[in-house]
Every structure is written in C-alpha cells, then in structure tokens.
C-alpha cells in the first residue's frame, strides 16, 4: 500500500503519526516500510477487511494506492547465492538490505 502526499508536500510529522494511529486502531502493523520525500510504502499482511479500513481512513490524509499479490521475503545473514536462488525469475518491486538482513518484495 502506498500513501502519497495529496499536495506534493513532504510526508512526515503529524500525517505519519496519524497513519501510525490508524495502523494501531485497525491492529495491522506493516512488515516493511519505505519512505520517500512525498510518499510512504508499506507492506502489509493480506487481510482484506483491515486493508480496506486503512485505505478508507488514510484516504482523508493521503492518496492511497494498493498493489496485491506480492511476496515479502526476509533473509538474515544472506549471501549472493541465496539472493539469486530466491529471486531468480521474479520481478523485484523493492529491495532493502543491511549488512545482516535482506528484504525483497516481489511478484
């Protein structure tokens, strides 16, 4: 689910706090979050009724778009061979990695 600024202002501060309150109220926490200056991407469990509620409530604050049928893979202590094994022939939508943990969102 992507939350984008309605007026191209920065996505920070109070709107993000309000979004976190919506997640808390709906009782669905993102598994992965990525910020840009004017948008916030959240990967959520496939809970249609909760996702619909989040989209409806967050739609007051943000432009909301949803992409379904994605898989989130998290690997701790990864190496290049493991990355290749799990992502070969996949379309990678988002890849985040630290020195110890890799998260890949793909279709």
N, C-alpha and C positions, 0 to 999 in steps of 0.2 A: 504494500500500500504506500503510495507516495502522497505526501502533503506538501503542496506548493503555495507560496505566498500569492494572495489574490492581487496584490498591488506591486509586486516585484520588490517589496521591502525585505530586509533580512529576516530570516526565520530564527528567532532567538527570544530569550526572555519570557515575557508573560504568555505569548501564544504557545510556546513549547511547554511551559508549566501547565497550561490549561489542557493541552493534549495529554500530558502525563496523568492528569487527574481523570480524564476520560478513560484511559487505559486502566487506571486503578478502579474506577467505578464499574467498568464492564468486566473487570477481572481477567484481562488478557494482556500479557506482557510481551513486547517484541523480543524475538530471538536474535535479531540483528538490527542495528540502526546505523544509518549513514547520513551525515549532514552535508549539505552544500550551503552556499550563502542564502539561497532563496527556496530551498526545499529540504524535506526530511523523508528518507526512505526507511520503512520499517518492514521487516519480515515477520509475519505472524503465523501462528498455528492455523490450520484450516478449520475454523469454527464459524461457519457462515452467519449464524444469527448474531454473534458477537461482532464480527467484522462489519456487518450491515449497521449495527448500532454505532460503532466507532465512526464509520463513514458519514452517517447521518449527523451525529453530534459535531464531528470535526469539520463538516462542510460549512458550518457557520464561520469558522476561522480561516479555513484553507480551501483551495481547490484540491479535491481528493480524486486520485485515480487508483485503480486496482488491477493487478495482473495476477491471474490464477495459474495453477498447475506448474508451480516452480518447486524445486527441491533445494533445501539448505543442507549443505554438508559441512560439518565441523571436524577438523582433524588436528589433534595435538601431536606435537613432535613429528611433523611431516617431513618428507623429502621429495625431491623432484619426481622420483619413480612413482610414489604413492599419488601425487597430484595427477600425473599422467594417467595412471590406472583408473582413477575415479572420474576423471573429467574428459577422457578421450571420447570423441564423437558427441559431446554435449555442447550446447550453446551457453556460454557463461554470461550471465547478466550482471553479476557483481562478484568481485573477488577482494577479500580483505585478508591481510596476513600480518602477523607479528613474528618475532623470532621463534615463538613456540607454538602458535596456533594459526590455522588457516580456516577461513570460512568462505565457501563458494556457494553462490546462488545460481542455479542453472535450470535450463529446461531440456 
